Amino acid sequence: MPIAESVFSNRGVASARKTSQCPICKADAIIQRIIYYVDLDACPEYHSAVVRQYASLAGAPNLVVVTGERAVEEDVTCQSCGRSFGVTTPIVVDIPSRDIMVFVTHMGDDGGVEAGFRTWLRYCAKLLPKDVMQAVATRPYTFVHGWSGLEAMLAMLAGNAYHPAPPPYKHATADELRFEGLKGYLYGTAFFFYPRFNAVSEIASTLLDFSTGAEHDVARRDLAALLQLVLETLREDHPWLSQELGRLYLDLNQKDEAMHWLKRALVAQHQWLAVTTSFMDATPGTNDEQDEGGSSFPGGAMAVNGPVTGTRHAVTRIYPANRDFGLWCFPEMERHAPTIRPERFLTVASAVLGTLDRMVWDDNIGWDRMAVLSLAALGGDVVEWLEHWSLDPSLANAVERFWSDYIKFRWHGRAGRGELEEAERLLLILDDQIAVARKRLPEGALVDSRLRLFRFGYDPVVLLHFLAKSRESLLKRLSDA
């Protein structure tokens, strides 16, 4: 389908001519004009003149089936032998007003889409002004399957209804029913999240609950040191944590440190934001709004303006994610997304739980009830992970190190490794705390941790578990000595 010259000449479009070899006559005589990048805010004509036409070509002669999924091919002609061929190229669609870039791929989900996106950005860098590339380098990005995926994404962002993609799909489609908690950004009927940070999302949200509730500089300094330790241990800048660390330093009037971390937070936003429309939200009324569009129009009618990263939220993802299939579902990409290794997770968890438990139980600082509940829930999750990983011989040392590190942070270095006298003194403290914790244990009817959280504002069973395991770790250290 021919593209109007006004699109190519628009200031928001980066295009270039490319000469390639003809597969028939082998002459370098196929000339194609490729659009690498388009700023949709600067060139809305691209949406109306190109995307909608491509996405609505179902059944047209130039619509071909590739591995079961339709992909529009642009006809190009060899200037030597006159043969015509269909060519499909990806494109970066930038939407600054929504603070999101969309990479349109026609290659399905082979696990390498992000690598392809970064290669494509390098082409864009040769064509775009420096200031535009600087903005692009701080923008989150997401992926969609072909023109139908882009059209559905744009419709969803605008609050318009869209049709789900028909099968077959160029990605895996697991059928089992299951649920997964997600932390990310709620945007109309969509939810955006960082696959890279799924493993530490509960840790991040707990840290934010405490940081935003810190009212004194002593607590702010302790939390700033903890946040910095977490980020250094992860070796990845979580955008939320880097931003919060910058805010804490602003509150502490440490402006140089604040600017350093706020700049890092801005750069850290430039990563894959996966999207799903298959989720449940416990917020009253939200699910009713999501269902207004009906199953045939999962986009519903929820118009939202501004950046997609404007509203942090938590939801429950539902599998199978039927509403995402063929549009923005990339399970292979999610499976291969860089994540946090168990050893590093346990190192971070020991520092977070140890420090926050000390601040809650020993430092006489009044904390918001929701922050304490968040910490209790995180402690329960970590207990489950510890029990699971303790069965893996390769993680035995990491699990043992978790408890020694937890003790170090929980009791503020009063029992450093090798300091036997301090260890014996701490053992007496633990005996007293365990005796108090046992008296607080609920009756047998409160077997559900959620009921205990609701009743007490924390989980006394988990609290006792951490105290008892810390005592056990100290006894082992003393016996080894």
C-alpha positions as CSV (number, residue, x, y, z in Angstrom):
1,M,0.0,0.0,0.0
2,P,1.5,3.4,-1.0
3,I,2.3,5.8,1.8
4,A,1.6,9.5,1.3
5,E,4.6,11.7,0.8
6,S,3.3,14.0,3.6
7,V,4.0,11.1,6.1
8,F,7.6,10.7,4.9
9,S,8.2,14.5,5.1
10,N,6.7,15.0,8.5
11,R,9.2,16.2,11.1
12,G,8.1,13.3,13.4
13,V,9.1,10.6,11.0
14,A,12.6,9.1,10.5
15,S,12.9,7.3,7.2
16,A,15.7,6.2,4.8
17,R,16.1,4.5,1.5
18,K,17.6,1.0,1.5
19,T,19.0,-1.0,-1.4
20,S,18.9,-4.7,-1.2
21,Q,19.7,-7.7,-3.4
22,C,17.0,-9.3,-5.5
23,P,16.6,-13.0,-4.6
24,I,15.9,-13.8,-8.2
25,C,18.4,-11.9,-10.4
26,K,20.8,-11.2,-7.5
27,A,21.2,-7.6,-8.6
28,D,21.3,-4.9,-6.0
29,A,18.2,-3.3,-7.4
30,I,15.5,-3.5,-4.8
31,I,15.0,0.0,-3.5
32,Q,12.7,0.4,-0.4
33,R,11.9,3.5,1.6
34,I,11.7,2.4,5.2
35,I,10.1,4.3,8.1
36,Y,12.2,3.5,11.2
37,Y,10.6,5.8,13.7
38,V,7.5,7.9,14.0
39,D,6.5,10.3,16.7
40,L,2.7,9.8,16.7
41,D,2.1,13.1,18.6
42,A,3.9,15.0,15.8
43,C,2.5,12.9,13.0
44,P,-1.1,11.7,13.9
45,E,-1.6,11.2,10.1
46,Y,0.5,8.1,10.4
47,H,-2.2,6.5,12.5
48,S,-5.1,7.4,10.3
49,A,-3.4,7.0,6.9
50,V,-1.2,3.9,7.6
51,V,-2.0,1.9,10.7
52,R,-5.7,1.6,10.3
53,Q,-5.5,0.7,6.7
54,Y,-2.9,-2.0,7.4
55,A,-4.8,-3.4,10.3
56,S,-8.1,-3.6,8.3
57,L,-6.7,-5.4,5.3
58,A,-8.0,-8.8,6.4
59,G,-8.5,-10.9,3.3
60,A,-7.0,-8.4,0.9
61,P,-4.6,-9.8,-1.8
62,N,-1.5,-8.3,-0.2
63,L,-2.3,-9.8,3.2
64,V,-0.3,-13.0,3.7
65,V,-0.3,-15.6,6.4
66,V,3.1,-16.2,8.1
67,T,3.2,-19.1,10.6
68,G,-0.5,-18.7,11.2
69,E,-0.5,-14.9,11.9
70,R,-1.4,-12.3,9.4
71,A,1.3,-9.7,8.6
72,V,0.9,-6.9,6.0
73,E,3.6,-6.9,3.4
74,E,4.5,-3.8,1.3
75,D,5.1,-4.5,-2.3
76,V,8.6,-3.6,-3.6
77,T,9.9,-4.2,-7.2
78,C,13.3,-5.1,-8.5
79,Q,14.5,-2.4,-10.8
80,S,16.5,-5.0,-12.8
81,C,14.2,-8.0,-13.4
82,G,10.9,-6.4,-12.6
83,R,9.8,-9.0,-10.1
84,S,7.7,-7.8,-7.1
85,F,8.1,-9.0,-3.5
86,G,6.3,-8.5,-0.2
87,V,8.4,-6.9,2.5
88,T,7.5,-6.3,6.1
89,T,9.7,-4.2,8.4
90,P,9.4,-3.3,12.1
91,I,8.9,0.2,13.4
92,V,9.3,2.2,16.6
93,V,6.1,4.2,17.3
94,D,6.8,6.9,19.9
95,I,4.0,8.5,21.9
96,P,5.6,11.2,24.1
97,S,2.2,12.3,25.5
98,R,1.8,8.8,27.0
99,D,5.5,8.4,27.8
100,I,5.7,5.1,26.0
101,M,7.3,3.7,22.8
102,V,5.7,0.8,21.0
103,F,8.0,-1.5,18.9
104,V,6.0,-3.3,16.2
105,T,7.4,-6.7,15.4
106,H,6.1,-9.1,12.8
107,M,8.5,-12.0,13.8
108,G,6.4,-13.4,16.7
109,D,7.8,-14.3,20.1
110,D,11.2,-15.9,19.7
111,G,12.7,-14.6,22.9
112,G,14.8,-12.0,21.0
113,V,12.4,-9.2,20.5
114,E,14.2,-6.8,22.8
115,A,17.5,-7.4,21.1
116,G,15.8,-6.6,17.8
117,F,14.3,-3.5,19.3
118,R,17.7,-2.2,20.4
119,T,19.3,-2.9,17.0
120,W,16.4,-1.0,15.4
121,L,17.1,2.0,17.8
122,R,20.7,2.1,16.6
123,Y,19.3,2.7,13.1
124,C,17.0,5.4,14.5
125,A,19.9,7.1,16.2
126,K,21.6,7.8,12.9
127,L,18.4,9.5,11.6
128,L,17.0,11.4,14.6
129,P,18.2,14.7,16.2
130,K,20.3,14.4,19.3
131,D,17.6,15.9,21.6
132,V,15.0,13.4,20.3
133,M,17.3,10.4,21.0
134,Q,18.0,11.8,24.5
135,A,14.3,11.7,25.2
136,V,13.9,8.3,23.6
137,A,16.7,7.0,25.9
138,T,14.6,7.7,29.0
139,R,11.2,6.4,27.7
140,P,9.7,3.0,28.6
141,Y,8.9,0.7,25.7
142,T,6.6,-2.1,25.0
143,F,6.1,-4.7,22.2
144,V,3.1,-5.6,20.0
145,H,2.5,-8.2,17.3
146,G,2.2,-6.5,13.9
147,W,-0.2,-3.8,12.8
148,S,-3.2,-5.4,14.5
149,G,-1.3,-5.3,17.8
150,L,-0.4,-1.6,17.3
151,E,-3.9,-0.7,16.3
152,A,-5.3,-2.4,19.4
153,M,-2.7,-0.7,21.6
154,L,-3.6,2.7,20.3
155,A,-7.3,2.0,20.7
156,M,-6.8,0.8,24.2
157,L,-4.7,3.9,25.1
158,A,-7.4,6.1,23.7
159,G,-10.1,4.3,25.7
160,N,-11.7,2.9,22.5
161,A,-13.0,-0.7,21.9
162,Y,-11.0,-3.1,19.8
163,H,-11.4,-6.7,18.6
164,P,-9.2,-9.4,20.0
165,A,-6.8,-11.1,17.5
166,P,-8.1,-14.4,16.0
167,P,-6.0,-17.6,16.3
168,P,-3.6,-19.1,15.5
169,Y,-0.9,-17.1,17.3
170,K,2.9,-16.8,16.9
171,H,3.5,-17.4,20.5
172,A,2.8,-20.0,23.2
173,T,-0.7,-20.1,24.7
174,A,-0.8,-22.0,28.0
175,D,-4.3,-23.1,28.9
176,E,-4.0,-23.8,32.6
177,L,-5.9,-21.5,35.0
178,R,-3.6,-19.7,37.4
179,F,-3.0,-16.4,39.1
180,E,0.0,-14.1,39.6
181,G,0.3,-10.9,41.7
182,L,1.8,-8.0,39.8
183,K,3.0,-4.5,40.8
184,G,3.1,-1.9,38.1
185,Y,0.9,0.8,36.5
186,L,-2.8,0.8,36.0
187,Y,-3.9,2.6,32.8
188,G,-7.5,2.4,31.9
189,T,-8.2,-1.3,31.0
190,A,-4.5,-2.1,30.8
191,F,-1.8,-2.9,33.3
192,F,1.9,-2.2,32.6
193,F,4.6,-3.9,34.6
194,Y,8.4,-4.6,34.6
195,P,9.1,-8.4,34.0
196,R,12.7,-7.8,35.0
197,F,11.6,-6.8,38.6
198,N,8.8,-9.3,39.2
199,A,10.9,-11.2,41.7
200,V,11.5,-8.2,43.9
201,S,8.2,-6.4,43.5
202,E,7.0,-7.1,47.0
203,I,10.3,-6.0,48.5
204,A,10.1,-2.7,46.4
205,S,6.5,-2.0,47.5
206,T,7.3,-2.6,51.2
207,L,10.3,-0.3,51.0
208,L,8.1,2.4,49.5
209,D,5.4,2.0,52.1
210,F,8.0,2.6,54.8
211,S,9.8,5.4,53.0
212,T,6.7,7.5,52.3
213,G,5.7,7.1,56.0
214,A,9.1,8.2,57.4
215,E,8.5,11.4,59.4
216,H,11.9,11.9,61.1
217,D,15.4,12.3,59.6
218,V,16.8,9.4,61.6
219,A,14.4,7.0,59.9
220,R,14.9,8.7,56.6
221,R,18.7,8.3,56.8
222,D,18.3,4.6,57.8
223,L,15.9,4.0,54.9
224,A,18.2,5.9,52.4
225,A,21.1,3.7,53.4
226,L,18.9,0.6,53.1
227,L,17.6,1.6,49.6
228,Q,21.1,2.3,48.4
229,L,22.3,-1.1,49.7
230,V,19.4,-2.8,47.9
231,L,20.1,-1.1,44.6
232,E,23.8,-1.8,44.8
233,T,23.1,-5.5,45.6
234,L,20.5,-5.9,42.8
235,R,23.0,-4.3,40.4
236,E,19.9,-3.0,38.6
237,D,18.2,0.3,39.1
238,H,14.6,-0.3,39.9
239,P,12.9,3.0,38.7
240,W,10.7,3.2,41.8
241,L,13.5,2.6,44.3
242,S,16.0,5.0,42.6
243,Q,13.3,7.7,42.5
244,E,12.4,7.2,46.1
245,L,16.0,7.3,47.2
246,G,16.3,10.7,45.4
247,R,13.2,11.9,47.2
248,L,14.6,10.9,50.5
249,Y,17.9,12.7,49.9
250,L,15.8,15.8,49.0
251,D,14.0,15.6,52.3
252,L,17.4,15.3,54.0
253,N,18.6,18.4,52.1
254,Q,21.4,16.3,50.4
255,K,20.8,17.8,46.9
256,D,23.8,16.4,45.1
257,E,22.9,12.8,46.1
258,A,19.3,13.5,45.3
259,M,20.1,14.7,41.7
260,H,22.4,11.7,41.2
261,W,19.6,9.2,42.0
262,L,16.8,11.1,40.3
263,K,18.9,11.1,37.1
264,R,19.5,7.3,37.5
265,A,15.7,6.8,38.0
266,L,15.0,8.7,34.8
267,V,17.4,6.5,32.8
268,A,16.1,3.3,34.6
269,Q,12.7,3.9,33.1
270,H,14.1,3.0,29.7
271,Q,13.2,-0.7,29.8
272,W,10.5,-3.1,28.8
273,L,7.1,-2.5,30.2
274,A,5.0,-5.5,29.4
275,V,1.2,-5.1,29.2
276,T,-1.8,-7.2,30.1
277,T,-5.5,-6.7,30.0
278,S,-6.2,-10.0,31.7
279,F,-6.3,-9.2,35.4
280,M,-8.4,-8.7,38.4
281,D,-8.3,-5.5,40.5
282,A,-9.4,-5.4,44.1
283,T,-10.1,-1.7,43.9
284,P,-13.9,-1.2,44.3
285,G,-15.7,-0.6,40.9
286,T,-12.6,-1.2,38.7
287,N,-13.5,-4.6,37.5
288,D,-17.0,-3.4,36.6
289,E,-15.5,-0.7,34.4
290,Q,-13.2,-3.2,32.8
291,D,-16.1,-5.4,31.8
292,E,-18.1,-2.7,30.1
293,G,-16.7,-3.5,26.8
294,G,-17.7,-7.1,26.9
295,S,-15.5,-10.1,25.9
296,S,-15.5,-9.1,22.2
297,F,-14.2,-5.6,23.0
298,P,-11.8,-6.0,25.8
299,G,-10.6,-2.4,25.4
300,G,-13.8,-1.2,27.0
301,A,-14.4,2.6,27.2
302,M,-12.0,4.0,29.8
303,A,-10.3,7.0,28.4
304,V,-7.1,7.9,30.3
305,N,-4.7,10.8,29.6
306,G,-1.1,11.3,30.5
307,P,1.9,8.9,30.9
308,V,1.2,5.2,31.3
309,T,3.5,5.3,34.3
310,G,1.3,7.8,36.2
311,T,-0.6,5.4,38.6
312,R,1.3,2.8,40.5
313,H,-1.0,-0.1,41.4
314,A,-1.2,-3.8,42.3
315,V,-3.4,-6.4,40.5
316,T,-3.8,-10.1,40.1
317,R,-3.0,-11.4,36.6
318,I,-5.2,-14.2,35.2
319,Y,-3.9,-17.0,33.1
320,P,-4.7,-18.0,30.3
321,A,-4.4,-14.3,29.2
322,N,-6.9,-14.7,26.3
323,R,-7.3,-10.9,25.9
324,D,-3.6,-10.5,25.3
325,F,-3.1,-13.3,22.7
326,G,-1.8,-12.1,19.3
327,L,-1.6,-8.5,20.4
328,W,1.0,-8.0,23.1
329,C,1.5,-11.4,24.6
330,F,5.2,-12.4,24.7
331,P,5.5,-15.3,27.1
332,E,8.9,-16.4,25.7
333,M,10.2,-12.9,26.3
334,E,8.9,-12.9,29.8
335,R,10.5,-16.3,30.5
336,H,13.9,-15.1,29.3
337,A,13.7,-11.6,30.9
338,P,16.8,-11.0,33.1
339,T,15.7,-11.6,36.7
340,I,17.1,-11.7,40.2
341,R,18.9,-14.9,41.2
342,P,17.8,-16.6,44.5
343,E,21.2,-15.8,46.2
344,R,20.9,-12.1,45.4
345,F,17.2,-12.1,46.4
346,L,18.0,-13.6,49.8
347,T,20.8,-11.1,50.3
348,V,18.4,-8.2,49.6
349,A,15.6,-9.8,51.7
350,S,17.8,-10.3,54.7
351,A,18.8,-6.6,54.7
352,V,15.2,-5.4,54.1
353,L,13.5,-7.6,56.7
354,G,16.3,-7.3,59.3
355,T,16.4,-3.5,59.0
356,L,12.6,-2.9,58.9
357,D,11.9,-5.5,61.7
358,R,14.4,-3.5,63.9
359,M,12.7,-0.2,63.0
360,V,9.3,-1.6,63.8
361,W,10.0,-3.6,67.0
362,D,13.1,-2.1,68.6
363,D,13.4,1.6,67.5
364,N,10.1,2.9,69.0
365,I,9.1,4.6,65.8
366,G,5.4,4.8,65.0
367,W,4.7,3.4,61.6
368,D,1.6,3.4,59.5
369,R,-0.5,0.2,59.9
370,M,-0.4,-0.5,56.1
371,A,3.4,-0.4,56.1
372,V,3.6,-2.9,59.0
373,L,1.0,-5.2,57.2
374,S,3.1,-5.0,54.1
375,L,6.2,-6.0,56.0
376,A,4.4,-8.9,57.6
377,A,3.1,-10.1,54.3
378,L,6.7,-9.9,52.8
379,G,8.0,-11.9,55.8
380,G,5.5,-14.6,55.2
381,D,6.4,-14.8,51.5
382,V,10.2,-15.0,52.3
383,V,9.5,-17.8,54.8
384,E,7.9,-19.8,52.0
385,W,10.8,-19.2,49.7
386,L,13.3,-20.2,52.4
387,E,11.5,-23.4,53.0
388,H,11.4,-24.1,49.2
389,W,15.1,-23.2,48.6
390,S,16.3,-25.1,51.7
391,L,15.5,-28.3,49.8
392,D,18.0,-27.3,47.1
393,P,21.6,-28.4,48.1
394,S,23.0,-25.7,45.8
395,L,21.3,-23.0,47.8
396,A,22.0,-24.3,51.3
397,N,24.8,-21.8,51.9
398,A,22.6,-18.9,50.7
399,V,19.8,-19.9,53.0
400,E,22.2,-20.2,56.0
401,R,23.8,-16.8,55.1
402,F,20.3,-15.3,55.0
403,W,19.9,-15.9,58.7
404,S,23.3,-14.6,59.7
405,D,22.8,-11.5,57.6
406,Y,19.2,-11.0,59.0
407,I,20.7,-11.1,62.5
408,K,23.3,-8.5,61.6
409,F,20.7,-6.1,60.3
410,R,17.9,-6.9,62.8
411,W,20.0,-6.3,65.9
412,H,22.1,-3.5,64.3
413,G,25.4,-5.3,64.3
414,R,25.3,-6.3,68.0
415,A,26.4,-9.8,66.9
416,G,28.9,-9.5,64.2
417,R,30.4,-12.6,62.7
418,G,33.0,-14.1,65.0
419,E,32.1,-11.8,68.0
420,L,31.2,-14.7,70.4
421,E,30.6,-12.6,73.4
422,E,28.1,-10.4,71.6
423,A,26.5,-13.5,70.2
424,E,25.9,-15.0,73.6
425,R,24.5,-11.6,74.8
426,L,22.1,-11.5,71.9
427,L,21.0,-15.1,72.6
428,L,19.7,-13.9,76.0
429,I,17.8,-11.1,74.3
430,L,16.3,-13.5,71.8
431,D,15.2,-15.9,74.6
432,D,13.3,-13.0,76.2
433,Q,11.7,-11.9,72.8
434,I,10.7,-15.4,72.0
435,A,9.0,-15.8,75.4
436,V,7.0,-12.6,74.7
437,A,6.2,-13.7,71.2
438,R,4.8,-17.1,72.3
439,K,2.4,-15.4,74.7
440,R,1.0,-13.4,71.7
441,L,0.3,-16.5,69.6
442,P,-3.3,-16.7,68.6
443,E,-5.8,-19.4,69.4
444,G,-5.8,-22.4,67.0
445,A,-8.8,-21.0,65.1
446,L,-6.6,-18.3,63.5
447,V,-4.7,-20.7,61.2
448,D,-5.0,-18.5,58.1
449,S,-2.2,-15.9,57.9
450,R,-4.6,-13.3,56.4
451,L,-6.9,-13.6,59.5
452,R,-3.9,-13.1,61.8
453,L,-2.8,-10.0,59.8
454,F,-6.4,-8.6,60.1
455,R,-6.6,-9.4,63.8
456,F,-3.2,-8.2,65.0
457,G,-1.8,-5.9,62.3
458,Y,1.1,-8.3,61.9
459,D,1.6,-12.1,61.9
460,P,2.8,-13.4,65.3
461,V,3.5,-16.8,63.8
462,V,5.9,-15.3,61.3
463,L,7.5,-13.1,63.9
464,L,8.1,-16.1,66.2
465,H,9.5,-18.0,63.2
466,F,12.1,-15.3,62.5
467,L,13.1,-15.1,66.2
468,A,13.4,-18.9,66.6
469,K,15.4,-19.3,63.4
470,S,17.7,-16.4,64.4
471,R,18.3,-18.2,67.8
472,E,19.0,-21.5,65.9
473,S,21.5,-19.7,63.7
474,L,23.3,-18.2,66.7
475,L,23.4,-21.5,68.5
476,K,25.0,-23.1,65.4
477,R,27.6,-20.3,65.2
478,L,28.5,-20.8,68.9
479,S,28.7,-24.6,68.5
480,D,30.9,-24.2,65.4
481,A,33.2,-21.9,67.3
